[in-house]
Amino acid sequence: MAGRRATPTGRYGGRTAAERRAERRRRFLDAGLEMFGRGPGYRGTTVAALSEAAGLSTRQFYEEFSTLEDLLAELHLEVNDLAERDVLAALPSVEGLRLPERTARLFRAYAASITGDRARIRIAFVEIIGVSPRLDRQRLTRRARWVDYICAEAAAAAERGEIADRDYRIAATAFIGSVNGLLHDWSAGWVDATLDEVIDELVLMLMGRLHSSDVLSTPRPGSPGPESLGR
């Protein structure tokens, strides 16, 4: 077609066009992680500055991404995909463990991945917030996957008789909200604690929710008190 450049397919420098393009895309993603996660942040970054950081041109950026938002969206998914992969990889090592040890190890596998690079925390819990309705939907969709995972773990533990057999979806959602909120505030410097202290607190919180009593210690209005149960 006249006026349209053909996509190169041959080898150059020992690499195919697809390999060169993948490397170029990776350079933009790495520059985005650096600038969004450790530098001026998503809102403080321009296409020109990011392209310069990647050692590429703005024309090359627009061959890979339509907007900086697209790059941020891909980074957010990548951070979550890495954490999910690391949790799944940890599953064989927790087979046969009791729920407290199993839960602690799996959450620490998640935490080690998501916090292994502080830039990942900022991408996952800070920069993604309030960018657009599209990214809000993406963020909530990924949160829902983690809620589903916790519910599946809780259901398996209930089958083994380790915890009560009940619906844990509200508890799981509350916990994931706590993870997001606490890591956001810690990353912003609003929580005076080490990362290990933050992770320890989140593990205790999750275990507390999974082991919460079926019967509330403080009866709801209109419900029978403990002294009336069993009469």
ROSE-4610 file (N, C-alpha, C; in Angstrom, 1 decimal, always signed):
// ROSE-4610
residu = [M/M/M/A/A/A/G/G/G/R/R/R/R/R/R/A/A/A/T/T/T/P/P/P/T/T/T/G/G/G/R/R/R/Y/Y/Y/G/G/G/G/G/G/R/R/R/T/T/T/A/A/A/A/A/A/E/E/E/R/R/R/R/R/R/A/A/A/E/E/E/R/R/R/R/R/R/R/R/R/R/R/R/F/F/F/L/L/L/D/D/D/A/A/A/G/G/G/L/L/L/E/E/E/M/M/M/F/F/F/G/G/G/R/R/R/G/G/G/P/P/P/G/G/G/Y/Y/Y/R/R/R/G/G/G/T/T/T/T/T/T/V/V/V/A/A/A/A/A/A/L/L/L/S/S/S/E/E/E/A/A/A/A/A/A/G/G/G/L/L/L/S/S/S/T/T/T/R/R/R/Q/Q/Q/F/F/F/Y/Y/Y/E/E/E/E/E/E/F/F/F/S/S/S/T/T/T/L/L/L/E/E/E/D/D/D/L/L/L/L/L/L/A/A/A/E/E/E/L/L/L/H/H/H/L/L/L/E/E/E/V/V/V/N/N/N/D/D/D/L/L/L/A/A/A/E/E/E/R/R/R/D/D/D/V/V/V/L/L/L/A/A/A/A/A/A/L/L/L/P/P/P/S/S/S/V/V/V/E/E/E/G/G/G/L/L/L/R/R/R/L/L/L/P/P/P/E/E/E/R/R/R/T/T/T/A/A/A/R/R/R/L/L/L/F/F/F/R/R/R/A/A/A/Y/Y/Y/A/A/A/A/A/A/S/S/S/I/I/I/T/T/T/G/G/G/D/D/D/R/R/R/A/A/A/R/R/R/I/I/I/R/R/R/I/I/I/A/A/A/F/F/F/V/V/V/E/E/E/I/I/I/I/I/I/G/G/G/V/V/V/S/S/S/P/P/P/R/R/R/L/L/L/D/D/D/R/R/R/Q/Q/Q/R/R/R/L/L/L/T/T/T/R/R/R/R/R/R/A/A/A/R/R/R/W/W/W/V/V/V/D/D/D/Y/Y/Y/I/I/I/C/C/C/A/A/A/E/E/E/A/A/A/A/A/A/A/A/A/A/A/A/A/A/A/E/E/E/R/R/R/G/G/G/E/E/E/I/I/I/A/A/A/D/D/D/R/R/R/D/D/D/Y/Y/Y/R/R/R/I/I/I/A/A/A/A/A/A/T/T/T/A/A/A/F/F/F/I/I/I/G/G/G/S/S/S/V/V/V/N/N/N/G/G/G/L/L/L/L/L/L/H/H/H/D/D/D/W/W/W/S/S/S/A/A/A/G/G/G/W/W/W/V/V/V/D/D/D/A/A/A/T/T/T/L/L/L/D/D/D/E/E/E/V/V/V/I/I/I/D/D/D/E/E/E/L/L/L/V/V/V/L/L/L/M/M/M/L/L/L/M/M/M/G/G/G/R/R/R/L/L/L/H/H/H/S/S/S/S/S/S/D/D/D/V/V/V/L/L/L/S/S/S/T/T/T/P/P/P/R/R/R/P/P/P/G/G/G/S/S/S/P/P/P/G/G/G/P/P/P/E/E/E/S/S/S/L/L/L/G/G/G/R/R/R]
num = [1/1/1/2/2/2/3/3/3/4/4/4/5/5/5/6/6/6/7/7/7/8/8/8/9/9/9/10/10/10/11/11/11/12/12/12/13/13/13/14/14/14/15/15/15/16/16/16/17/17/17/18/18/18/19/19/19/20/20/20/21/21/21/22/22/22/23/23/23/24/24/24/25/25/25/26/26/26/27/27/27/28/28/28/29/29/29/30/30/30/31/31/31/32/32/32/33/33/33/34/34/34/35/35/35/36/36/36/37/37/37/38/38/38/39/39/39/40/40/40/41/41/41/42/42/42/43/43/43/44/44/44/45/45/45/46/46/46/47/47/47/48/48/48/49/49/49/50/50/50/51/51/51/52/52/52/53/53/53/54/54/54/55/55/55/56/56/56/57/57/57/58/58/58/59/59/59/60/60/60/61/61/61/62/62/62/63/63/63/64/64/64/65/65/65/66/66/66/67/67/67/68/68/68/69/69/69/70/70/70/71/71/71/72/72/72/73/73/73/74/74/74/75/75/75/76/76/76/77/77/77/78/78/78/79/79/79/80/80/80/81/81/81/82/82/82/83/83/83/84/84/84/85/85/85/86/86/86/87/87/87/88/88/88/89/89/89/90/90/90/91/91/91/92/92/92/93/93/93/94/94/94/95/95/95/96/96/96/97/97/97/98/98/98/99/99/99/100/100/100/101/101/101/102/102/102/103/103/103/104/104/104/105/105/105/106/106/106/107/107/107/108/108/108/109/109/109/110/110/110/111/111/111/112/112/112/113/113/113/114/114/114/115/115/115/116/116/116/117/117/117/118/118/118/119/119/119/120/120/120/121/121/121/122/122/122/123/123/123/124/124/124/125/125/125/126/126/126/127/127/127/128/128/128/129/129/129/130/130/130/131/131/131/132/132/132/133/133/133/134/134/134/135/135/135/136/136/136/137/137/137/138/138/138/139/139/139/140/140/140/141/141/141/142/142/142/143/143/143/144/144/144/145/145/145/146/146/146/147/147/147/148/148/148/149/149/149/150/150/150/151/151/151/152/152/152/153/153/153/154/154/154/155/155/155/156/156/156/157/157/157/158/158/158/159/159/159/160/160/160/161/161/161/162/162/162/163/163/163/164/164/164/165/165/165/166/166/166/167/167/167/168/168/168/169/169/169/170/170/170/171/171/171/172/172/172/173/173/173/174/174/174/175/175/175/176/176/176/177/177/177/178/178/178/179/179/179/180/180/180/181/181/181/182/182/182/183/183/183/184/184/184/185/185/185/186/186/186/187/187/187/188/188/188/189/189/189/190/190/190/191/191/191/192/192/192/193/193/193/194/194/194/195/195/195/196/196/196/197/197/197/198/198/198/199/199/199/200/200/200/201/201/201/202/202/202/203/203/203/204/204/204/205/205/205/206/206/206/207/207/207/208/208/208/209/209/209/210/210/210/211/211/211/212/212/212/213/213/213/214/214/214/215/215/215/216/216/216/217/217/217/218/218/218/219/219/219/220/220/220/221/221/221/222/222/222/223/223/223/224/224/224/225/225/225/226/226/226/227/227/227/228/228/228/229/229/229/230/230/230/231/231/231]
x = [+0.9/+0.0/+0.9/+0.6/+1.4/+1.4/+2.6/+2.7/+2.8/+2.8/+2.8/+4.1/+4.8/+6.1/+5.9/+6.6/+6.5/+7.2/+6.7/+7.3/+8.5/+9.7/+10.9/+10.8/+11.2/+11.1/+12.5/+13.5/+14.8/+15.6/+16.8/+17.7/+18.6/+18.9/+19.9/+20.7/+22.0/+22.8/+22.5/+22.1/+21.8/+20.5/+19.6/+18.3/+17.2/+16.1/+15.0/+14.3/+13.4/+12.7/+11.8/+11.2/+10.4/+11.2/+12.4/+13.3/+13.7/+14.0/+14.4/+13.2/+12.1/+10.9/+10.6/+10.7/+10.5/+11.5/+12.8/+13.8/+13.4/+13.0/+12.6/+11.5/+10.5/+9.3/+9.8/+10.7/+11.2/+11.9/+12.6/+13.4/+12.4/+11.3/+10.3/+9.6/+9.4/+8.8/+9.7/+11.0/+12.0/+12.1/+12.1/+12.2/+10.9/+9.8/+8.5/+8.6/+9.1/+9.2/+10.1/+11.2/+12.1/+11.5/+10.8/+10.3/+9.0/+8.1/+6.9/+7.1/+8.1/+8.2/+9.3/+10.3/+11.3/+11.6/+11.1/+11.3/+10.1/+9.8/+8.7/+7.3/+7.1/+5.8/+5.1/+4.0/+3.2/+2.8/+2.3/+1.7/+2.8/+4.0/+5.1/+6.0/+5.6/+6.5/+5.9/+6.7/+6.2/+6.7/+6.1/+6.6/+8.0/+8.3/+9.7/+10.7/+10.4/+11.4/+11.5/+10.4/+10.5/+11.3/+11.1/+11.8/+13.3/+13.6/+15.0/+15.6/+14.9/+15.4/+15.6/+14.8/+14.9/+15.9/+16.4/+17.4/+16.8/+15.5/+14.8/+14.1/+13.4/+12.7/+11.2/+10.6/+9.2/+8.4/+9.0/+8.3/+8.3/+9.4/+9.4/+8.5/+8.3/+7.3/+6.0/+5.5/+4.2/+4.0/+5.1/+5.0/+4.6/+4.9/+4.6/+3.4/+3.2/+2.1/+1.3/+0.1/-0.7/-0.5/-0.4/-0.3/+0.6/+1.0/+1.7/+0.8/-0.5/-1.5/-1.4/-1.2/-1.1/+0.1/+1.2/+2.4/+2.3/+1.6/+1.3/+0.5/-0.5/-1.4/-0.7/+0.3/+1.0/+2.0/+2.6/+3.4/+2.6/+1.4/+0.6/+0.2/-0.1/-0.4/+0.8/+2.0/+3.2/+3.6/+3.5/+3.8/+2.9/+1.6/+0.7/+0.9/+1.2/+1.5/+2.7/+3.8/+5.0/+4.6/+3.8/+3.4/+2.6/+1.7/+0.9/+1.7/+2.7/+3.6/+4.4/+4.9/+5.7/+4.8/+3.6/+2.7/+2.4/+2.1/+1.9/+3.1/+4.3/+5.5/+5.8/+5.3/+5.5/+4.5/+3.5/+2.5/+3.1/+4.0/+4.5/+5.3/+5.8/+6.6/+5.7/+4.4/+3.5/+2.6/+2.7/+1.8/+2.0/+0.9/+0.9/+1.1/+1.3/+1.5/+0.2/+0.2/-1.1/-1.3/-2.6/-3.0/-2.2/-1.8/-1.0/+0.3/+1.0/+2.3/+2.1/+1.1/+0.8/+0.5/-0.4/-0.9/+0.3/+1.1/+2.2/+3.2/+3.5/+4.5/+4.0/+2.7/+2.2/+2.1/+1.7/+1.6/+3.0/+3.9/+5.3/+5.9/+5.4/+5.9/+5.3/+4.0/+3.4/+4.1/+4.4/+5.0/+6.4/+7.2/+8.5/+8.6/+7.6/+7.5/+7.1/+6.0/+5.5/+6.4/+7.2/+8.0/+9.5/+9.8/+11.2/+11.9/+11.1/+11.6/+10.6/+11.1/+10.1/+9.3/+9.9/+9.2/+7.9/+7.9/+6.7/+5.6/+5.9/+4.9/+4.2/+5.1/+4.5/+3.6/+4.0/+3.2/+1.9/+2.0/+0.8/-0.2/+0.3/-0.6/-0.7/+0.2/+0.1/-0.2/+0.7/+0.6/-0.7/-1.2/-2.4/-3.7/-3.7/-4.9/-5.4/-6.7/-7.3/-6.9/-6.2/-5.7/-6.9/-7.7/-8.8/-9.8/-11.1/-12.0/-11.5/-10.8/-10.2/-9.3/-8.3/-7.3/-8.0/-9.0/-9.7/-10.3/-10.9/-11.5/-10.4/-9.3/-8.2/-7.7/-7.5/-7.1/-8.0/-9.3/-10.3/-10.4/-10.2/-10.3/-9.1/-7.9/-6.8/-7.0/-7.6/-7.9/-8.9/-9.8/-10.8/-10.2/-9.1/-8.4/-7.8/-7.2/-6.6/-7.7/-8.8/-9.9/-10.3/-10.5/-10.9/-9.8/-8.6/-7.5/-7.6/-7.8/-7.9/-9.2/-10.3/-11.5/-11.3/-10.5/-10.3/-9.4/-8.4/-7.6/-8.4/-9.3/-10.1/-11.1/-11.6/-12.6/-11.8/-10.6/-9.8/-9.5/-9.2/-8.9/-10.1/-11.3/-12.5/-12.8/-12.5/-12.7/-11.8/-10.7/-9.7/-10.1/-11.1/-11.5/-10.7/-9.9/-9.0/-9.7/-10.7/-11.4/-12.9/-13.7/-15.2/-15.5/-16.6/-17.1/-18.1/-17.6/-18.4/-17.9/-18.7/-18.3/-17.3/-16.1/-14.9/-14.7/-15.7/-15.5/-15.3/-16.2/-16.1/-14.8/-14.4/-13.1/-11.9/-12.0/-10.9/-10.8/-12.0/-12.0/-11.5/-11.9/-11.4/-9.9/-9.3/-7.9/-7.2/-7.6/-7.0/-7.0/-8.1/-8.2/-7.2/-7.0/-5.9/-4.5/-4.3/-2.9/-2.7/-3.7/-3.5/-3.4/-4.2/-4.1/-2.9/-2.5/-1.3/+0.0/+0.1/+1.3/+1.3/+0.2/+0.1/+0.7/+0.1/+0.5/+2.0/+2.4/+3.8/+4.8/+4.4/+5.2/+5.3/+4.2/+4.1/+4.8/+5.3/+6.0/+5.1/+3.8/+2.9/+2.8/+3.5/+3.5/+5.0/+5.2/+6.6/+6.9/+7.3/+7.6/+8.5/+9.2/+9.9/+9.0/+9.4/+8.6/+8.3/+9.3/+9.0/+7.9/+7.9/+6.9/+5.5/+5.5/+4.2/+3.7/+4.6/+4.2/+3.8/+4.5/+4.1/+2.7/+2.4/+1.0/+0.0/+0.3/-0.7/-1.0/+0.1/-0.1/-0.9/-0.7/-1.5/-3.0/-3.2/-4.5/-5.3/-4.6/-5.2/-5.6/-4.6/-4.9/-6.1/-6.1/-7.2/-8.6/-8.6/-9.9/-10.3/-9.3/-9.6/-10.0/-9.5/-9.8/-10.9/-11.5/-12.6/-13.7/-14.3/-15.3/-16.6/-17.3/-18.6/-19.6/-19.5/-20.4/-19.6/-20.2/-19.5/-19.5/-18.4/-18.3/-19.2/-19.5/-20.5/-21.7/-22.8/-24.0/-24.5/-25.1/-25.7/-27.0/-27.5/-28.8/-29.9/-30.6/-31.7/-31.3/-30.0/-29.6/-29.4/-29.5/-29.4/-28.0/-27.9/-26.6/-26.0/-24.7/-24.1/-24.8/-25.4/-26.1/-27.3/-27.9/-29.1/-28.9/-27.6/-27.4/-27.4/-28.0/-28.0/-29.2/-30.1/-31.2/-32.3]
y = [-1.2/+0.0/+1.2/+2.2/+3.4/+4.2/+4.7/+5.6/+4.8/+3.5/+2.8/+2.0/+2.1/+1.4/+0.0/-0.9/-2.3/-2.6/-3.6/-4.1/-4.9/-4.5/-5.3/-6.7/-7.7/-9.1/-9.8/-9.2/-9.9/-9.7/-10.3/-10.3/-9.1/-8.5/-7.4/-7.5/-7.6/-7.8/-9.1/-10.1/-11.5/-11.6/-10.6/-10.6/-10.4/-11.1/-10.8/-9.5/-9.0/-7.8/-7.9/-9.1/-9.3/-9.3/-9.8/-9.7/-8.3/-7.6/-6.2/-5.3/-5.6/-4.9/-5.2/-6.5/-6.9/-6.3/-6.2/-5.5/-4.0/-3.4/-2.0/-1.7/-2.6/-2.5/-2.7/-3.6/-3.8/-2.6/-1.9/-0.7/+0.4/+0.5/+1.5/+1.1/-0.2/-0.7/-0.4/-0.8/-0.6/+0.9/+1.8/+3.2/+3.7/+3.1/+3.5/+3.1/+1.9/+1.4/+2.4/+2.8/+3.7/+5.1/+5.6/+7.0/+7.0/+6.1/+6.0/+5.6/+4.6/+4.0/+4.6/+5.3/+5.9/+7.4/+7.8/+9.2/+10.1/+10.9/+11.9/+11.3/+10.0/+9.4/+9.5/+8.8/+8.8/+10.2/+10.9/+12.3/+13.3/+13.0/+13.9/+13.5/+12.5/+12.0/+12.4/+12.8/+13.0/+11.9/+11.8/+10.8/+11.1/+12.4/+12.8/+12.4/+12.6/+12.3/+10.8/+10.1/+8.6/+8.0/+8.5/+8.0/+8.3/+9.5/+9.8/+8.8/+8.5/+7.6/+6.2/+5.8/+4.5/+4.5/+5.7/+5.8/+5.5/+5.9/+5.7/+7.0/+7.0/+8.2/+8.2/+9.3/+9.4/+8.7/+8.7/+8.0/+6.5/+6.0/+4.6/+4.3/+5.2/+5.0/+4.8/+5.7/+5.6/+4.4/+3.8/+2.5/+1.3/+1.5/+0.5/+0.8/+2.0/+2.4/+3.6/+3.6/+4.8/+6.0/+5.7/+6.7/+6.2/+7.1/+6.7/+5.8/+6.1/+5.3/+3.8/+3.5/+2.1/+1.5/+2.2/+1.7/+1.4/+2.4/+2.1/+0.9/+0.8/-0.4/-1.7/-1.7/-2.9/-3.2/-2.2/-2.4/-2.9/-2.3/-2.8/-4.3/-4.7/-6.1/-7.0/-6.5/-7.2/-7.4/-6.4/-6.5/-7.6/-7.5/-8.5/-9.9/-10.0/-11.3/-12.0/-11.2/-11.7/-12.2/-11.4/-11.9/-13.2/-13.2/-14.4/-15.6/-15.4/-16.5/-17.0/-16.1/-16.5/-17.2/-16.8/-17.5/-18.9/-19.1/-20.4/-21.3/-20.7/-21.4/-21.9/-21.2/-21.5/-22.6/-23.0/-23.9/-25.3/-25.9/-27.2/-27.2/-26.1/-26.0/-26.0/-25.7/-25.6/-26.8/-27.7/-28.9/-29.6/-29.9/-30.6/-29.7/-28.4/-27.5/-27.2/-26.8/-26.3/-24.9/-24.5/-23.3/-22.1/-21.9/-20.7/-20.6/-21.7/-21.7/-21.6/-22.3/-22.2/-20.8/-20.2/-18.8/-17.8/-18.0/-17.0/-17.2/-18.4/-18.6/-18.1/-18.4/-17.9/-16.4/-15.8/-14.3/-13.7/-14.3/-13.8/-14.0/-15.0/-15.2/-14.0/-13.7/-12.5/-11.2/-11.1/-9.8/-9.7/-10.8/-10.7/-10.3/-10.7/-10.4/-8.9/-8.5/-7.2/-6.1/-6.5/-5.5/-5.7/-6.6/-6.9/-5.7/-4.9/-3.6/-2.6/-1.6/-0.6/+0.1/+0.1/+0.7/+0.0/-1.4/-2.2/-1.8/-1.5/-1.1/+0.2/+1.1/+2.4/+2.2/+1.4/+1.1/+0.5/-0.5/-1.3/-0.6/+0.2/+0.8/+2.3/+3.0/+4.4/+5.1/+4.8/+5.5/+5.1/+3.9/+3.4/+4.1/+4.6/+5.2/+6.4/+6.4/+7.6/+8.1/+7.2/+7.7/+7.8/+6.8/+6.8/+5.7/+5.8/+4.7/+3.3/+3.4/+2.1/+1.5/+2.2/+1.7/+1.3/+2.1/+1.7/+0.3/+0.0/-1.3/-2.4/-2.1/-3.0/-3.4/-2.3/-2.5/-3.3/-3.1/-3.8/-5.3/-5.5/-6.8/-7.7/-7.1/-7.8/-8.1/-7.1/-7.3/-8.5/-8.6/-9.7/-11.0/-11.1/-12.4/-12.8/-11.9/-12.2/-12.6/-11.9/-12.3/-13.7/-14.1/-15.4/-16.4/-16.1/-17.0/-17.3/-16.2/-16.4/-17.2/-17.0/-17.7/-19.2/-19.5/-20.9/-21.6/-20.8/-21.4/-21.6/-20.7/-20.8/-22.0/-22.2/-23.3/-24.6/-24.7/-25.9/-26.2/-25.1/-25.3/-25.7/-25.2/-25.6/-27.1/-27.6/-29.0/-29.8/-29.3/-30.1/-30.0/-29.1/-29.0/-28.0/-27.2/-26.3/-25.0/-24.6/-23.4/-23.6/-22.7/-22.9/-22.8/-23.6/-23.6/-22.5/-21.3/-20.2/-19.4/-18.4/-17.6/-16.6/-16.6/-15.8/-14.6/-14.4/-13.3/-11.9/-11.6/-10.3/-10.1/-11.2/-11.1/-11.0/-11.7/-11.7/-10.3/-9.7/-8.4/-7.4/-7.5/-6.5/-6.6/-7.9/-8.0/-7.5/-7.7/-7.2/-5.7/-5.1/-3.7/-3.1/-3.9/-3.5/-3.6/-4.6/-4.7/-3.5/-3.2/-2.0/-0.7/-0.5/+0.7/+0.9/-0.2/-0.1/+0.0/-0.7/-0.6/+0.8/+1.3/+2.6/+3.7/+3.6/+4.6/+4.4/+3.1/+2.9/+3.4/+3.2/+3.7/+5.2/+5.9/+7.3/+7.9/+7.0/+7.5/+7.9/+7.5/+7.8/+6.8/+5.6/+4.6/+4.4/+4.7/+4.6/+3.2/+2.3/+0.9/+0.4/-0.7/-1.4/-2.2/-2.5/-3.4/-4.7/-5.3/-6.6/-6.4/-5.3/-5.1/-5.0/-4.3/-4.2/-5.5/-6.4/-7.7/-8.6/-8.5/-9.3/-8.9/-7.6/-7.2/-7.7/-7.7/-8.1/-9.6/-10.4/-11.9/-12.1/-11.4/-11.5/-11.2/-10.1/-9.7/-10.8/-11.4/-12.4/-13.6/-14.0/-15.2/-14.9/-13.7/-13.3/-13.4/-13.0/-13.1/-14.6/-15.4/-16.8/-17.5/-17.2/-17.9/-17.2/-16.2/-15.5/-16.5/-16.2/-17.1/-17.0/-18.1/-18.1/-17.2/-17.2/-16.3/-15.1/-14.0/-12.7/-12.7/-12.2/-12.2/-11.1/-10.1/-9.1/-9.3/-9.7/-10.0/-8.8/-9.0/-7.9/-7.6/-6.3/-6.0/-7.0/-7.5/-8.4/-9.8/-10.1/-11.5/-12.0/-13.4/-13.9/-13.8/-13.5/-13.5/-14.8/-15.0/-16.3/-17.1/-16.4/-17.2/-17.9/-17.4/-18.0/-19.1/-19.2/-20.2/-21.6/-22.5/-23.9/-24.2/-23.2/-23.5/-24.2]
z = [+0.0/+0.0/+0.0/-0.9/-1.0/+0.3/+0.6/+1.8/+3.1/+3.1/+4.4/+4.4/+5.5/+5.7/+6.0/+5.3/+5.6/+6.9/+7.6/+8.8/+8.6/+9.0/+8.7/+9.4/+8.6/+9.1/+9.1/+8.5/+8.4/+9.7/+9.7/+10.9/+10.7/+11.9/+11.9/+13.2/+13.1/+14.3/+14.9/+14.2/+14.7/+15.4/+15.3/+16.0/+14.9/+15.1/+14.2/+14.6/+13.7/+13.9/+15.2/+15.4/+16.5/+17.8/+17.8/+19.0/+19.3/+18.2/+18.4/+19.0/+18.5/+19.0/+20.4/+20.8/+22.2/+23.1/+22.6/+23.4/+23.6/+22.5/+22.6/+23.6/+23.5/+24.4/+25.8/+26.1/+27.4/+27.9/+27.1/+27.5/+27.9/+27.2/+27.6/+28.9/+29.1/+30.4/+31.6/+31.3/+32.4/+32.7/+31.7/+32.0/+32.7/+32.3/+33.0/+34.5/+34.8/+36.2/+37.0/+36.4/+37.0/+37.3/+36.3/+36.4/+37.2/+37.0/+37.7/+39.1/+39.3/+40.6/+41.5/+40.9/+41.7/+41.4/+40.2/+39.8/+40.1/+39.1/+39.3/+39.4/+39.0/+39.1/+37.7/+37.6/+36.4/+35.9/+36.9/+36.5/+36.3/+36.7/+36.5/+35.3/+34.6/+33.5/+32.1/+31.2/+29.8/+28.9/+27.7/+26.8/+26.3/+26.2/+25.8/+26.8/+28.1/+29.2/+29.3/+29.2/+29.3/+28.1/+27.0/+25.8/+25.9/+26.4/+26.7/+27.7/+28.7/+29.8/+29.2/+28.2/+27.6/+26.5/+26.1/+25.1/+23.7/+23.6/+22.3/+22.0/+20.9/+20.4/+20.7/+20.7/+20.9/+19.8/+18.6/+17.5/+17.8/+18.4/+18.7/+19.9/+20.8/+21.9/+21.3/+20.4/+19.9/+18.9/+18.5/+17.8/+18.7/+20.1/+21.0/+21.9/+22.3/+23.2/+22.6/+22.9/+22.4/+23.4/+24.7/+25.7/+26.9/+27.7/+29.0/+29.8/+29.8/+30.6/+30.2/+28.8/+28.4/+29.0/+29.1/+29.7/+31.1/+31.9/+33.3/+33.5/+32.6/+32.8/+32.6/+31.6/+31.4/+32.6/+33.2/+34.3/+35.5/+35.7/+36.8/+36.7/+35.5/+35.3/+35.5/+35.0/+35.1/+36.6/+37.4/+38.8/+39.5/+39.2/+39.7/+39.2/+37.9/+37.3/+38.0/+38.3/+38.9/+40.3/+41.1/+42.4/+42.4/+41.4/+41.3/+41.0/+40.1/+39.7/+40.9/+41.7/+42.9/+43.9/+44.1/+45.1/+44.6/+43.3/+42.7/+42.8/+42.6/+42.7/+44.2/+45.1/+46.6/+47.0/+46.3/+46.7/+47.0/+46.2/+46.6/+47.9/+48.3/+49.6/+50.8/+50.6/+51.8/+51.9/+51.0/+51.1/+52.4/+53.1/+54.4/+55.6/+55.4/+56.5/+57.1/+58.4/+59.0/+58.5/+58.7/+58.1/+58.5/+59.7/+60.1/+59.3/+59.3/+58.6/+57.0/+56.5/+55.1/+54.7/+55.4/+55.1/+55.2/+56.2/+56.4/+55.3/+54.9/+53.8/+52.5/+52.2/+50.9/+50.8/+52.0/+51.9/+51.8/+52.5/+52.4/+51.0/+50.3/+48.9/+48.0/+48.3/+47.6/+48.0/+49.3/+49.7/+49.2/+49.2/+48.7/+47.3/+46.5/+45.1/+44.9/+45.5/+45.3/+45.9/+46.9/+47.6/+47.3/+46.4/+46.1/+45.5/+44.8/+44.3/+44.7/+45.4/+46.0/+44.9/+43.7/+42.6/+42.3/+42.5/+42.3/+43.2/+44.5/+45.4/+44.9/+44.5/+44.0/+42.8/+41.9/+40.7/+41.1/+42.0/+42.3/+43.2/+44.1/+45.2/+45.2/+44.4/+44.5/+43.1/+42.2/+40.9/+40.1/+40.4/+39.6/+40.1/+41.3/+41.9/+41.2/+40.8/+40.3/+38.9/+38.2/+36.9/+35.9/+35.8/+34.9/+35.3/+34.8/+35.1/+34.5/+33.4/+32.9/+33.8/+34.4/+35.3/+36.6/+37.0/+38.3/+38.1/+36.9/+36.6/+36.6/+36.0/+36.0/+37.4/+38.2/+39.6/+40.4/+40.3/+41.0/+40.5/+39.2/+38.7/+39.2/+39.3/+39.9/+41.4/+42.1/+43.5/+43.6/+42.7/+42.8/+42.6/+41.8/+41.7/+43.0/+43.7/+45.0/+46.0/+46.0/+46.9/+46.6/+45.3/+44.9/+45.4/+45.3/+45.7/+47.3/+48.0/+49.5/+49.8/+49.1/+49.4/+49.1/+48.0/+47.7/+48.7/+49.2/+50.3/+51.6/+51.9/+53.1/+52.9/+51.7/+51.5/+51.7/+51.2/+51.4/+52.8/+53.6/+55.0/+55.7/+55.4/+56.0/+55.7/+54.5/+54.2/+55.1/+55.4/+56.3/+57.8/+58.1/+59.4/+60.2/+59.6/+60.3/+60.7/+59.9/+60.2/+60.0/+60.4/+60.3/+58.8/+58.4/+57.1/+56.9/+56.4/+56.1/+54.9/+54.5/+53.4/+53.9/+53.3/+53.7/+52.7/+51.8/+50.8/+51.4/+52.3/+53.0/+53.7/+54.4/+55.2/+54.2/+53.1/+52.1/+51.5/+51.1/+50.5/+51.5/+52.8/+53.8/+53.9/+53.9/+54.0/+52.8/+51.6/+50.4/+50.4/+50.9/+51.0/+52.0/+53.1/+54.1/+53.5/+52.7/+52.0/+51.2/+50.3/+49.4/+50.2/+51.2/+52.0/+52.8/+53.4/+54.3/+53.5/+52.4/+51.6/+50.8/+50.5/+49.9/+50.9/+52.2/+53.2/+53.6/+53.7/+54.0/+52.9/+51.6/+50.5/+50.5/+50.9/+51.0/+52.2/+53.1/+54.3/+55.5/+55.4/+56.5/+57.6/+57.4/+58.4/+58.8/+60.1/+60.7/+61.1/+60.2/+60.4/+59.4/+59.7/+58.6/+57.8/+56.6/+55.7/+56.4/+57.1/+57.8/+58.8/+59.5/+60.5/+59.9/+58.7/+58.0/+57.5/+57.0/+56.5/+57.7/+58.8/+60.0/+60.4/+60.4/+60.9/+59.9/+58.6/+57.7/+57.8/+58.1/+58.3/+59.5/+60.6/+61.8/+61.5/+60.7/+60.4/+59.6/+58.6/+57.8/+58.7/+59.5/+60.4/+61.3/+61.8/+62.7/+62.0/+60.7/+60.0/+59.7/+59.4/+59.0/+60.3/+61.4/+62.7/+63.5/+63.0/+63.7/+64.1/+65.2/+65.7/+64.9/+64.8/+64.1/+64.8/+66.2/+67.0/+67.5/+67.2/+67.7/+69.2/+69.8/+71.2/+71.8/+71.0/+71.4/+70.5/+71.1/+70.3/+69.6/+68.4/+67.7/+68.4/+68.3/+68.9/+68.5/+69.5/+69.2/+69.1/+69.1/+69.1/+70.5/+70.7/+72.1/+72.6/+73.9/+74.5/+74.7/+75.1/+75.3/+76.3/+77.3/+78.4/+77.9/+76.8/+76.3/+75.3/+74.8/+73.8/+74.4/+73.6/+74.1/+75.0/+75.3/+76.1/+75.3]
